[in-house]
Amino acid sequence: MDSSFAGVYEAAEWYAIAFGYRDVPKECDFLTGLADEFGCGAGSFLELACGPGFHALEMARRGVPSAGLDLEPSMVRLLEGEAARENLTVTALQADMRSFEVETPFHLVTTLLDSCAHLLTNEDMLAHLNRVAAALVPGGIYVLEFSHPADCFGVRKTAGTDWTMKSNGTEVHMQWGKDDDPFDPITEISDVTVTLDVTEEGRETRTLREVVRTRSWTYQTLRALLDQTEPFTPVAWYGALDRTVPFDNAESAWRMVAVLRRTDGRRDCGRT
Ligand SMILES: C[S@@+](CC[C@H](N)C(=O)[O-])C[C@H]1O[C@@H](n2cnc3c(N)ncnc32)[C@H](O)[C@@H]1O
């Protein structure tokens, strides 16, 4: 067992290898398309609970003023380092997504890869939504990607939980959860056993294991909370980061993606 890191998110570089499988440019096209249709365009971009900030970096590569925010200092340092290496302007913020503030509101905000599962209570989610509303221009868009609820109700397994990725000679095997991880049906919180096996060239395999607490957010709970969050109106739901996939119970719908618009005030998109 490797004891150099207190948790999986502290091992930011290994995390970045494990989760580097996504088609980030395509996902950014999806986000930008939503901002164009439902909001006021992707004039500026904030990625919350951003981890390595893959999407903040990609939006910055496209010339969009971008920021990434994460609680974990190692993730923030990794984002800063990558932005500097590519000579990109990305603001990296170390803060809690339940209590953060920004100097200038953004046009498009997102929280991807079920990172809202780290909001464990309804109060956490309401505090978070209020902070996001304050960080958006009126008419701006907030896109949240969750696990599909079919997963937490045991209807079907929607996402792989065991995979291997390799980058620059480092192989990372990720196991996100075990079948017998405890789930509390009253709090809707799981104790998820996360195991990272890391093999760097010429070194023995090291194992990092952590139990991560996550909340399963269901559609009905979210709708009820959103009804209490005045500045936001849900304007669309999708079953993937793909506008051709509706949010339903078909096999193709493997995520729950909510698109919220800040609807209070004039829909002026922050222009004066
Ligand atoms: C599953 S990772 C996803 C990272 C990133 N969204 C991605 O798409 O790769 C979850 C991230 O949420 C961050 N996180 C957890 N609780 C947080 C909080 N209260 N405020 C901000 N970030 C938080 C963790 O440090 C971690 O980087």
The ligand as an SDF file (V2000), in Angstrom:
LIG
                    3D

 27 29  0  0  0  0  0  0  0  0999 V2000
  -14.3670   12.6810   -9.6570 C   0  0  0  0  0  0  0  0  0  0  0  0
  -13.2890   14.0690   -9.5720 S   0  0  0  0  0  0  0  0  0  0  0  0
  -13.7630   14.8820  -11.0930 C   0  0  0  0  0  0  0  0  0  0  0  0
  -12.8100   15.9330  -11.5660 C   0  0  0  0  0  0  0  0  0  0  0  0
  -13.2120   16.6300  -12.8440 C   0  0  0  0  0  0  0  0  0  0  0  0
  -14.5510   17.1900  -12.7470 N   0  0  0  0  0  0  0  0  0  0  0  0
  -13.1240   15.7600  -14.0650 C   0  0  0  0  0  0  0  0  0  0  0  0
  -14.0460   15.8180  -14.8900 O   0  0  0  0  0  0  0  0  0  0  0  0
  -12.1210   15.0360  -14.2310 O   0  0  0  0  0  0  0  0  0  0  0  0
  -14.0170   15.0640   -8.3210 C   0  0  0  0  0  0  0  0  0  0  0  0
  -13.2740   16.3300   -7.9660 C   0  0  0  0  0  0  0  0  0  0  0  0
  -14.0830   17.0710   -7.0480 O   0  0  0  0  0  0  0  0  0  0  0  0
  -13.2250   17.7410   -6.1330 C   0  0  0  0  0  0  0  0  0  0  0  0
  -14.0410   18.1230   -4.9580 N   0  0  0  0  0  0  0  0  0  0  0  0
  -14.5860   17.3110   -4.0200 C   0  0  0  0  0  0  0  0  0  0  0  0
  -15.2960   18.0250   -3.1320 N   0  0  0  0  0  0  0  0  0  0  0  0
  -15.1970   19.3230   -3.5190 C   0  0  0  0  0  0  0  0  0  0  0  0
  -15.7130   20.5550   -3.0160 C   0  0  0  0  0  0  0  0  0  0  0  0
  -16.4880   20.5820   -1.9130 N   0  0  0  0  0  0  0  0  0  0  0  0
  -15.4110   21.6990   -3.6580 N   0  0  0  0  0  0  0  0  0  0  0  0
  -14.6240   21.6850   -4.7680 C   0  0  0  0  0  0  0  0  0  0  0  0
  -14.1030   20.5500   -5.2950 N   0  0  0  0  0  0  0  0  0  0  0  0
  -14.3860   19.3920   -4.6800 C   0  0  0  0  0  0  0  0  0  0  0  0
  -12.1340   16.7170   -5.8680 C   0  0  0  0  0  0  0  0  0  0  0  0
  -10.9770   17.3080   -5.3040 O   0  0  0  0  0  0  0  0  0  0  0  0
  -11.9310   16.1360   -7.2820 C   0  0  0  0  0  0  0  0  0  0  0  0
  -10.9160   16.8170   -7.9670 O   0  0  0  0  0  0  0  0  0  0  0  0
  1  2  1  0
  2  3  1  0
  2 10  1  0
  3  4  1  0
  4  5  1  0
  5  6  1  0
  5  7  1  0
  7  8  2  0
  7  9  1  0
 10 11  1  0
 11 12  1  0
 11 26  1  0
 12 13  1  0
 13 14  1  0
 13 24  1  0
 14 15  1  0
 14 23  1  0
 15 16  2  0
 16 17  1  0
 17 18  1  0
 17 23  2  0
 18 19  1  0
 18 20  2  0
 20 21  1  0
 21 22  2  0
 22 23  1  0
 24 25  1  0
 24 26  1  0
 26 27  1  0
M  CHG  2   2   1   9  -1
M  END
$$$$
